[in-house]
C-alpha cells in the first residue's frame, strides 16, 4: 500500500514538471513537447490520471468512416489530376534579383493570370508547365489595385488547359479551399483547408487604396504560392492567392486571396487595354465607431465619415464636404465636421469599407451614384459622377 501511494506521488510530480516545461515556452507561445521524448523517472511507471479506454467501434461505424475518408481522398486526387496541368511556375528576373511565383492558364490563347507583385518590374519572365515545358512570357497588363496581372506565352492550344472560374460571391465560411502552386519553388504543391473568413479589406501594396472582398483561408500558403489558384471542391478557381499574415515569413494559417469576381471584372480589361480603370470618388475618411460618435457628438454610430475631398475630384465637384476642424480621438487626429455617408444607391453604408467595396464591385468609371449623407442634422441625397482613379495610386 505504501509503495503504491509513493508511486502515485512520484507520478503526480513528474506530470507537474512536464506541464510546467510546456507552459513556460521562451517564445511566449504554447509549445507542445515531443511526446516521443517525454522523460520518466527511473524505476517509476507514469500512468495517466484519468485514462479511459474507448469502447470499440462497431464494424458499421468503422466502415462508414473509412468510406468517407476514401471519398474525400479520391475527390482531392481527382481534383489535382484535373487542375494541376493548368497551374504554372513563374520565374522572373528583376534587375539583379530573381523571384518566383505561380499562375494559372486563363484561356487557350496562352494568357496566364498571376499576381501583379510577381511580375512587377520584371525584365525577364519564364513559365514552367506541369509537364516540364519551359517557355518565355511577356506582360499583357497589370493592375496594382487588385494585385492582378496577365502574362502571355506562345504555346499551341493543345498544350494549354484553361481553368474554370467559380463564383466567389456565393462562398460560405467553412467550405473547402484548395491551393495549388509552387511554394519555395516546389512545383505542383497542393494544400487543403477551409474558407476562414470573407470580405477582408487590406491596402494594395504601397497604394493609398485597398483591395476589397479578399478571401481568408487556412490552407497553407507560402512564398511562391503568389498568383496561384485557390479552388473550391469542384476544382473551380474562387480566388488568386496573394499574401499571408506571418511573423516568420511562412504559413501561419492566415492566407488571403483576391476573389474570382475581381478576376472576372479586371482580367478582360487587362487583356484589351493593358490596364483597369478603377471608379473613383475622390474622398478620404474613416469608419464611424461608437467611440468616435460619442467624442465628436455624431448623430449616428455607423457610417463613413468624410475627412477630406480631393480638390477638383468627383466628390468635390458634387459638393461633398470634408472635415473643417481636427480633434483627437483615442490619440488619433481626426478631421471632424464633414459629411457622413450612410448609403450609396439606397444600399446602406455601415463602414468606410462598405462604401469602398460597393464602388469596386458594383460601379464603373463615368457612372452616376447617389450618396445619402447626413449634414448639419439633416439628410441629403447628392448625385456624384465617378471618375477614374489616378494612375499610380
C-alpha positions in Angstrom: 0.0 0.0 0.0 2.8 2.5 0.9 4.7 1.6 -2.2 1.5 2.3 -4.3 1.0 5.6 -2.6 4.6 6.5 -3.2 4.3 5.7 -6.9 1.2 7.9 -7.2 3.0 10.9 -5.6 6.0 10.5 -7.9 3.7 10.2 -10.9 2.0 13.5 -10.0 5.3 15.3 -9.5 6.6 14.1 -12.9 3.4 15.3 -14.6 3.6 18.7 -12.9 7.2 19.1 -14.1 6.3 18.2 -17.7 3.3 20.6 -17.7 5.5 23.3 -16.3 8.0 22.9 -19.1 5.3 23.0 -21.7 3.7 26.2 -20.3 7.0 28.1 -20.0 7.9 28.4 -23.6 10.5 31.2 -24.1 8.7 32.4 -27.2 5.5 33.2 -25.4 3.6 30.7 -27.5 2.2 27.4 -26.4 4.7 24.8 -27.3 3.8 21.1 -27.1 6.7 18.9 -26.1 7.6 15.9 -28.3 5.6 13.0 -26.8 8.2 10.5 -28.0 10.8 12.1 -25.9 8.8 12.5 -22.7 11.2 11.7 -19.8 10.1 9.4 -16.9 11.7 8.9 -13.5 13.9 5.9 -13.2 12.0 3.0 -11.8 8.7 4.8 -11.9 5.9 4.0 -14.4 3.9 7.1 -15.4 0.2 6.4 -15.7 -2.4 8.9 -16.9 -4.5 10.1 -14.1 -7.8 9.6 -16.0 -7.0 7.2 -18.7 -10.2 6.0 -20.4 -10.3 3.0 -22.7 -12.7 3.9 -25.5 -15.4 1.4 -26.4 -14.6 -0.4 -29.6 -16.3 1.0 -32.7 -18.8 -1.1 -34.4 -18.0 -2.6 -37.8 -20.6 -0.4 -39.5 -19.1 2.8 -37.9 -15.6 1.9 -38.9 -16.7 1.1 -42.5 -18.6 4.4 -42.7 -15.6 6.4 -41.5 -13.3 4.6 -44.0 -15.7 5.2 -46.9 -15.9 8.9 -46.1 -12.1 9.2 -45.8 -11.6 7.4 -49.1 -14.2 9.5 -50.8 -12.5 12.8 -49.8 -9.1 11.4 -50.7 -10.5 10.4 -54.1 -12.1 13.9 -54.6 -8.8 15.6 -53.9 -6.7 13.2 -56.0 -9.1 13.7 -59.0 -9.1 17.5 -58.5 -5.3 17.6 -58.5 -5.2 15.5 -61.7 -7.6 17.8 -63.5 -6.3 21.2 -62.3 -2.6 20.8 -61.9 -1.9 20.9 -65.6 -3.4 24.4 -65.6 -1.1 25.7 -62.9 2.3 27.1 -63.8 5.5 28.1 -62.1 6.7 31.6 -62.9 10.4 32.7 -62.6 11.2 36.3 -63.0 14.3 38.5 -63.2 14.0 42.0 -61.8 17.3 43.7 -62.3 19.9 41.8 -60.4 17.3 40.0 -58.3 15.3 36.9 -59.1 11.9 35.8 -57.9 9.3 33.0 -58.2 5.6 32.7 -58.1 2.6 30.8 -59.5 -0.1 31.4 -62.1 -2.8 29.6 -64.0 -3.9 29.3 -67.6 -6.7 31.6 -68.3 -7.5 30.7 -72.0 -6.3 28.8 -75.0 -4.6 31.9 -76.4 -1.7 31.5 -74.0 -2.8 34.0 -71.4 -1.9 33.3 -67.8 -3.2 35.1 -64.7 -0.9 35.8 -61.8 -0.3 38.5 -59.2 1.0 41.9 -60.1 3.7 41.8 -57.5 5.1 38.6 -59.0 5.9 40.2 -62.4 6.1 43.9 -61.4 9.3 45.5 -62.9 10.3 42.1 -64.4 12.9 42.2 -67.2 12.6 38.6 -68.0 9.8 36.0 -67.3 9.9 32.2 -67.7 7.0 29.9 -67.3 7.2 26.2 -66.4 4.2 24.0 -67.1 3.3 20.9 -65.2 4.8 18.6 -68.0 8.2 20.4 -67.6 7.9 22.6 -70.7 9.7 26.0 -70.1 8.8 29.0 -72.3 9.3 32.8 -72.1 6.4 35.1 -71.4 5.5 38.7 -71.8 3.4 41.0 -69.7 0.0 41.8 -71.2 -1.4 44.0 -68.5 -1.1 44.7 -64.8 -3.3 46.2 -62.0 -1.8 47.1 -58.6 -5.2 47.9 -57.3 -6.2 44.3 -57.3 -2.7 42.8 -57.4 -3.6 41.0 -60.7 -1.6 40.6 -63.8 -1.9 38.8 -67.2 1.1 37.4 -69.0 1.2 35.5 -72.3 3.2 32.6 -73.7 3.4 31.3 -77.2 2.1 27.8 -77.0 -0.4 25.8 -79.1 -3.9 25.5 -77.7 -3.5 21.7 -77.5 -0.9 22.2 -74.7 -3.0 24.7 -72.8 -5.5 23.7 -70.1 -7.6 26.8 -69.1 -9.1 26.8 -65.6 -12.8 27.2 -64.8 -13.7 30.3 -62.9 -16.0 29.8 -59.9 -18.5 32.0 -58.1 -16.7 33.8 -55.3 -19.8 35.8 -54.4 -21.7 32.8 -53.1 -19.0 31.4 -50.9 -19.6 30.5 -47.3 -17.2 30.3 -44.4 -16.4 26.6 -43.7 -16.3 25.5 -47.4 -13.3 23.5 -48.5 -10.4 25.5 -50.0 -7.6 24.0 -52.1 -4.4 25.8 -53.1 -2.1 24.6 -55.9 1.1 26.4 -56.5 4.9 26.4 -56.2 5.8 27.3 -52.6 9.6 27.9 -52.2 9.8 26.7 -55.9 8.4 23.3 -55.2 6.3 22.9 -58.3 2.8 21.3 -58.2 2.2 21.5 -54.4 -1.3 21.1 -53.2 -2.6 22.1 -49.8 -6.0 21.9 -48.3 -8.0 23.9 -45.7 -11.2 25.8 -45.4 -12.5 29.3 -46.1 -11.9 31.0 -42.8 -13.5 34.4 -43.5 -14.8 36.6 -46.3 -14.8 40.2 -47.2 -11.4 41.2 -45.8 -10.1 44.6 -46.9 -6.4 45.4 -47.0 -4.1 48.1 -48.5 -2.9 47.3 -52.0 0.8 47.3 -51.5 2.2 50.8 -51.4 -1.1 52.2 -52.8 -3.4 54.5 -50.7 -6.3 52.4 -51.9 -7.4 49.0 -50.7 -8.1 45.5 -52.2 -11.7 44.5 -51.2 -13.5 41.2 -50.7 -10.4 39.2 -50.0 -10.9 35.5 -49.1 -9.2 34.3 -46.0 -8.1 30.7 -45.8 -6.2 28.4 -43.6 -5.0 26.3 -46.5 -1.2 26.6 -46.1 0.2 29.3 -48.4 3.8 30.2 -48.6 6.2 32.4 -50.6 6.0 31.1 -54.2 2.2 30.4 -54.0 1.5 34.0 -55.0 -0.6 34.1 -58.2 -1.7 30.5 -57.9 -5.3 29.4 -57.8 -7.5 28.9 -54.7 -10.0 26.3 -55.6 -13.4 25.0 -54.4 -14.1 21.3 -54.0 -15.2 21.1 -57.7 -11.8 22.4 -58.9 -13.1 25.9 -59.9 -11.0 28.9 -59.2 -12.5 31.0 -56.5 -9.5 33.2 -55.8 -5.9 34.1 -56.6 -3.6 33.6 -53.6 -1.8 36.8 -52.9 -0.4 37.2 -49.4 -0.1 35.8 -45.9 0.0 37.1 -42.4 3.1 35.8 -40.8 5.9 36.7 -38.4 8.1 34.1 -39.7 7.6 34.5 -43.5 5.9 31.1 -43.8 2.3 30.0 -43.4 0.7 30.8 -40.2 -2.8 29.7 -41.2 -3.9 33.1 -42.4 -3.7 33.4 -46.2 -5.6 35.8 -48.4 -6.8 35.5 -52.0 -8.2 38.0 -54.5 -11.7 36.8 -55.3 -12.7 35.3 -58.6 -15.2 38.1 -59.0 -12.3 40.5 -59.3 -10.6 38.3 -61.9 -13.8 38.3 -64.0 -14.0 42.1 -63.7 -10.4 43.1 -64.2 -8.7 40.5 -66.4 -10.7 41.2 -69.6 -9.7 44.8 -69.3 -6.1 43.9 -68.8 -6.3 41.8 -72.0 -8.0 44.5 -74.0 -6.2 47.6 -72.8 -3.4 46.6 -70.5 -4.9 48.3 -67.5 -8.1 48.5 -65.5 -9.9 51.8 -64.8 -11.0 51.8 -61.1 -14.0 54.0 -60.3 -13.0 56.9 -58.1 -15.0 59.1 -55.7 -12.1 61.2 -54.5 -12.5 61.2 -50.7 -10.7 60.0 -47.7 -12.3 59.2 -44.4 -12.9 56.6 -41.8 -15.5 54.2 -40.3 -17.7 55.7 -37.6 -17.5 53.8 -34.3 -19.4 54.3 -31.1 -16.3 55.9 -29.5 -15.9 58.2 -32.5 -19.6 59.1 -32.5 -19.5 59.9 -28.7 -16.4 62.0 -28.9 -17.5 64.0 -31.9 -21.2 64.2 -30.9 -22.3 62.5 -34.2 -26.0 61.7 -34.7 -25.2 58.1 -35.8 -22.9 55.3 -34.6 -22.4 53.8 -38.0 -21.4 55.1 -41.4 -18.5 56.6 -43.3 -17.1 60.0 -42.1 -15.7 62.1 -44.9 -12.5 63.7 -43.6 -11.3 65.3 -46.9 -12.1 65.5 -50.6 -9.6 65.7 -53.5 -9.7 69.2 -55.0 -11.5 69.0 -58.4 -12.3 65.3 -57.8 -15.8 63.8 -58.3 -16.9 64.3 -54.7 -15.6 67.8 -54.5 -17.4 68.8 -57.7 -20.6 67.3 -56.4 -20.4 69.3 -53.2 -19.4 66.6 -50.7 -17.9 68.2 -47.7 -14.8 67.1 -45.8 -13.8 67.9 -42.2 -13.4 71.5 -41.0 -11.5 71.0 -37.8 -9.1 68.5 -36.3 -9.6 66.8 -32.9 -8.0 63.9 -31.1 -10.0 60.6 -30.7 -8.3 57.9 -28.7 -4.9 59.5 -29.5 -5.6 59.8 -33.3 -6.1 63.1 -35.1 -9.4 63.1 -36.9 -10.8 65.7 -39.3 -14.3 66.4 -37.8 -17.3 68.3 -39.2 -17.5 66.5 -42.6 -20.4 64.8 -44.3 -21.5 61.3 -43.0 -22.3 58.9 -45.8 -25.0 56.4 -44.7 -26.0 54.9 -48.1 -24.9 54.7 -51.8 -27.7 54.0 -54.4 -30.0 53.1 -51.5 -27.6 50.4 -50.2 -26.8 51.0 -46.5 -23.2 52.0 -45.6 -22.2 50.9 -42.1 -18.4 51.4 -42.6 -15.9 53.1 -44.9 -15.1 49.6 -46.2 -18.7 49.1 -47.2 -18.5 52.2 -49.4 -15.2 51.2 -50.9 -16.5 47.6 -51.5 -19.7 48.8 -53.2 -17.8 51.1 -55.6 -15.3 48.4 -56.5 -18.0 45.7 -57.1 -21.0 47.5 -58.5 -19.8 50.6 -60.3 -17.6 51.8 -63.2 -15.9 54.9 -64.3 -18.4 57.5 -65.6 -21.4 56.0 -63.7 -23.5 58.3 -61.6 -24.2 57.2 -58.0 -26.4 58.8 -55.3 -24.9 59.3 -51.9 -27.2 59.7 -48.9 -25.4 61.9 -46.4 -26.0 63.5 -43.0 -25.1 67.1 -42.8 -25.8 69.6 -40.0 -28.5 67.3 -38.6 -30.4 66.8 -41.9 -30.3 64.0 -44.5 -29.5 64.9 -48.1 -29.1 62.9 -51.4 -26.2 64.0 -53.6 -25.5 62.7 -57.1 -21.8 62.1 -57.9 -20.4 61.0 -61.3 -17.5 58.7 -60.7 -14.1 59.5 -62.2 -11.1 57.2 -62.9 -8.7 56.6 -60.1 -5.4 58.4 -60.8 -2.7 56.2 -62.3 0.0 55.1 -59.9 -2.2 55.4 -56.8 
